[in-house]
């Protein structure tokens, strides 16, 4: 049990009805999960407004209500706390409830359109290999040192974040690497956390269904760095035109990295092959199994972050050479027929362009590049024609198919994509609604030494259709079809 006034410490309070000197059990923002003597925080969500469920929460046993507008009818014996922003209040309360767990480890947040999962996951891997106890909060999974938990959001809700950080404290974790999404920043999920550092990877077209404009999307990302304290560091990719924007108002110590322009941390690509990259980082050569220009940036960000956290340069370079690629990020296999299949999470125009350009820079052009790609339903529609244009422009053959259609009709999503195909590229394209059939067709079209790219879902092991999740793993599906061709 916790005293309500203690978990309200640092929350911006506009009004209080009742006593805050009461013992409460747990904090909940889902009325269905509320139990006896709990605190219910009413959140205004994109789908539902928690203020409409205050009466339900009280019937479930809530003793205290945190809200942005006091109800018309107040119930005797219930404490009501009015605040300007319930999301922010929830995050601060979560940190207080779990005894400020971010204070007891070095937490680094990584944000940007692409590269968050790769950078955080490989930093976790690098620090584990260096002998430290490490935590990870990522799209793919949550790790409390060696114990793995399933991830459901890029940035979990603030209660979940603090619960896992507390578990990391209990496990003796020294470093934690966390993906910080624009949704998470906008919804104040990381409020109240003490970050040792923040890393900016890049910014391109994504999530405009949520943020409406690119400027808003950029400014939300920037607000993460604006909130870092003087004790922290910021590390920004200044080859991205928004890299310096992220540093404008931060109080943290500023560092930059780049492959092209001037920066504190510099790298150069010496060799780029399907087997990996040979890089020169600050004058020293290092080989990595990661592939492509975009991964050169990721490796450089990892190198700089590790050094800023106190690891020795020579040790960091050695550890980089041992890193294994991240599931669903340029993950590839080669069949007995010498067909190369690549599975990648590229689900934005910029990410898809990066992957295709990387493949084209490595291949000899004597082989075909067959791309299987779709776009998610109930998400930013404006990127659909852009992704189709990029795929058809940079591939030999393109198969448009379903990604996660969710509640949308798959045919309408593909029609949106087809609008972006230039007339001269129409002959390159096919449309196959069923994703499994699309992958099978790509395998049947491929000949020896050809390359198949399956883009958009990467590490995901499901397809989401009409509110249901069905088992589907791109890597396993293409692996099976390529095996069948060998028989």
CORDAQUI-V283260 format. One record per run of one state. SS is the DSSP state (a for helix, b for strand, c for the rest). FROM is the first residue (numbers start at 0). LEN is the number of residues. Records with the same first field share a line. If there is no record, write none. Layout:
SS=FROM-LEN ; FROM-LEN
This chain:
c=0-1 ; 7-5 ; 17-5 ; 24-2 ; 28-2 ; 33-5 ; 41-2 ; 44-4 ; 60-3 ; 67-11 ; 83-2 ; 97-3 ; 104-1 ; 111-4 ; 129-4 ; 137-3 ; 144-2 ; 150-7 ; 171-3 ; 179-2 ; 186-10 ; 200-7 ; 211-2 ; 226-6 ; 237-7 ; 247-5 ; 258-6 ; 273-2 ; 281-2 ; 288-4 ; 308-4 ; 321-9 ; 334-5 ; 344-4 ; 362-6 ; 373-8 ; 394-2 ; 400-5 ; 406-3 ; 418-4 ; 431-3 ; 445-5 ; 455-6 ; 465-2 ; 471-2 ; 486-1
b=1-2 ; 12-5 ; 22-2 ; 26-2 ; 38-3 ; 43-1 ; 48-1 ; 63-4 ; 78-5 ; 105-6 ; 133-4 ; 140-4 ; 146-4 ; 174-5 ; 196-4 ; 232-5 ; 252-6 ; 264-9 ; 275-6 ; 283-5 ; 330-4 ; 339-5 ; 368-5 ; 396-4 ; 405-1 ; 428-3 ; 450-5 ; 461-4 ; 467-4
a=3-4 ; 30-3 ; 49-11 ; 85-12 ; 100-4 ; 115-14 ; 157-14 ; 181-5 ; 207-4 ; 213-13 ; 244-3 ; 292-16 ; 312-9 ; 348-14 ; 381-13 ; 409-9 ; 422-6 ; 434-11 ; 473-13
